[in-house]
Amino acid sequence: MKKLLLSAWLLLAAGTVCAQATVGQPAPAFTATDTLGKAVSLASFKGRHVVLEWVNPGCPYVQRHYNGAHMQAKQKDALAQGVVWLAINSTAADHGDYLKPAALGQWMQAHKAAPTATLLDTEGHIGRAYGARTTPHLFIVNPAGTLVYAGAVDDKPSGDAASATHHVKLALADSLAGKPVSTPTTRPYGCSVKYSAG
């Protein structure tokens, strides 16, 4: 019985320590370095909408979105409305998909990507805090710092953007209009985030 209670307590403690971001709750704060070596913090964008996009250039799903210029179109559309867009790479340094900051920056530039910044999360602290599971996996933080959307960029893992329901675009439109997001969570799809073992 003591062992069972101890196990239950350990599980509860682990759940508390590993608690992940929840829609409707404050978004986890973070500071990370971008591909140019500049520190970027979520707190510095308070008062603005912020989109977080998990990216890994080695992932075929990410490649599909970028090769078709679909993700870039969403980034540019968001920026035109005053939204901050942060691309985040949580790929571990010892994984085959890992790109050094300069190489990641060059890949984004070559694909004419338009995020406000591309951040490195090599240790996976930000990704784990948000519960980012796939690339892509997207989140929206409103001006009050509350997480209002978590999930897929759209509903077409096949990459057929023309017939897709664009979840992030719709969620952002709701929030920018001051309305509750009609579909605040969706199931993300893509490659698993290549987290470090630590």
C-alpha positions in Angstrom: 0.0 0.0 0.0 2.8 2.4 0.9 4.5 1.6 -2.5 1.2 2.4 -4.3 0.8 5.6 -2.5 4.4 6.6 -3.2 4.0 5.7 -6.9 0.8 7.8 -7.1 2.5 10.7 -5.4 5.5 10.5 -7.7 3.2 10.5 -10.7 1.3 13.5 -9.4 4.6 15.3 -8.7 5.8 14.5 -12.2 2.6 15.8 -13.7 3.0 19.0 -11.8 6.6 19.5 -12.9 5.8 18.6 -16.5 2.5 20.6 -16.7 2.0 21.8 -20.2 0.3 24.9 -21.6 -3.5 24.8 -21.6 -5.8 26.8 -23.8 -7.5 29.5 -21.8 -4.6 29.8 -19.3 -1.5 32.1 -19.4 1.0 31.1 -22.0 4.3 29.9 -20.5 6.9 32.6 -20.5 10.2 32.0 -22.4 13.3 33.7 -23.7 15.3 32.1 -26.5 18.1 33.1 -28.9 17.2 33.6 -32.6 19.3 32.5 -35.6 21.1 35.9 -35.5 22.1 35.4 -31.8 19.6 37.9 -30.4 17.6 37.1 -27.3 13.8 37.1 -27.8 11.2 36.9 -25.0 7.5 36.3 -25.2 7.0 38.9 -22.6 8.3 41.6 -24.9 5.3 41.1 -27.2 2.6 41.5 -24.5 -0.2 43.6 -25.9 0.1 41.9 -29.3 -1.1 38.6 -30.8 1.7 36.0 -31.1 1.8 32.9 -33.2 4.2 30.1 -32.3 5.1 27.7 -35.1 7.2 24.6 -34.4 9.4 24.0 -37.4 12.0 21.4 -38.5 13.3 21.7 -42.1 14.1 18.0 -42.1 10.4 17.1 -41.7 8.5 16.2 -45.0 5.3 17.9 -43.6 7.2 21.1 -43.0 8.9 20.9 -46.4 5.5 20.5 -48.0 4.1 23.6 -46.3 7.2 25.6 -47.2 7.8 24.3 -50.7 4.3 25.2 -51.6 4.7 28.6 -49.9 1.6 28.0 -47.8 3.2 28.6 -44.4 5.0 31.8 -45.7 1.6 33.1 -46.9 0.1 32.7 -43.4 3.1 34.3 -41.9 2.9 37.4 -44.2 -0.8 37.7 -43.7 -0.4 37.6 -39.9 2.4 40.2 -39.9 0.3 42.5 -42.1 -2.3 42.5 -39.3 0.3 43.4 -36.7 0.7 39.9 -35.4 4.1 38.6 -34.2 5.1 35.2 -35.7 7.8 33.2 -33.9 9.1 30.0 -35.6 10.7 27.7 -33.0 13.0 24.7 -33.7 13.2 22.3 -30.8 15.4 19.7 -32.6 18.1 18.3 -30.4 21.7 19.1 -31.3 22.6 15.4 -31.6 19.8 14.6 -34.1 20.4 14.3 -37.8 17.8 17.0 -38.5 19.6 19.6 -36.4 20.7 22.7 -38.2 23.1 25.2 -36.7 21.6 28.7 -36.3 23.2 30.1 -39.4 22.1 27.1 -41.5 18.5 27.3 -40.1 18.4 31.0 -40.9 19.6 30.3 -44.4 17.0 27.6 -44.9 14.2 30.0 -43.8 15.6 32.8 -46.0 15.9 30.5 -49.0 12.3 29.6 -48.6 11.3 33.3 -48.3 9.9 32.6 -44.8 8.6 35.7 -43.0 8.5 35.0 -39.3 9.3 37.8 -36.9 12.1 35.6 -35.6 13.3 32.0 -35.8 14.2 30.7 -32.4 16.5 27.9 -31.2 15.1 25.6 -28.5 17.8 22.9 -28.7 17.2 21.7 -25.1 13.5 21.5 -25.7 12.4 23.6 -22.7 10.0 25.7 -24.7 8.6 22.8 -26.7 8.0 20.7 -23.6 6.4 23.7 -21.8 3.9 24.1 -24.6 3.4 20.4 -25.2 4.6 20.8 -28.8 4.3 17.3 -30.4 4.8 17.7 -34.1 6.3 19.9 -36.8 4.3 21.8 -37.6 2.4 22.5 -34.3 1.0 25.9 -33.8 -0.2 28.0 -30.9 -1.7 31.5 -30.6 -1.2 33.8 -27.6 -3.5 36.8 -27.3 -2.5 40.3 -26.2 -3.3 39.5 -22.6 -0.8 36.6 -22.7 -3.5 33.9 -22.7 -3.1 30.8 -24.9 -6.2 30.8 -27.2 -5.3 28.2 -29.8 -3.3 25.0 -30.0 -3.1 22.5 -32.8 -2.7 22.0 -36.5 -2.1 24.7 -39.1 -5.0 23.2 -41.2 -6.9 20.0 -41.6 -5.0 18.6 -44.7 -2.0 16.5 -43.8 -1.9 15.6 -47.5 -0.9 19.2 -48.2 -3.9 20.1 -50.3 -4.0 23.7 -49.1 -6.6 24.8 -51.7 -9.4 22.7 -50.0 -8.1 23.0 -46.5 -9.8 24.5 -43.4 -7.0 26.9 -42.2 -7.4 26.5 -38.5 -4.7 29.0 -37.5 -6.0 31.7 -39.9 -9.5 31.3 -38.6 -8.5 31.2 -34.9 -6.4 34.3 -35.5 -9.3 36.1 -37.2 -11.6 35.3 -34.3 -9.1 36.6 -31.7 -8.2 39.7 -33.7 -11.9 40.5 -33.8 -12.2 40.2 -30.1 -14.3 37.0 -30.2 -13.7 33.7 -28.5 -11.9 31.3 -30.8 -14.5 29.0 -32.3 -12.2 26.0 -32.5 -9.5 26.5 -29.8 -7.9 23.1 -30.1 -7.3 20.8 -33.0 -5.2 17.7 -33.5 -1.7 18.5 -34.8 -0.1 16.4 -37.5 3.4 16.1 -38.8 6.7 14.6 -37.7 7.4 14.2 -34.0 9.5 16.9 -32.4 13.1 15.6 -32.2 13.6 16.4 -28.5 16.9 15.9 -26.6 16.9 13.0 -24.2 17.6 15.2 -21.2 
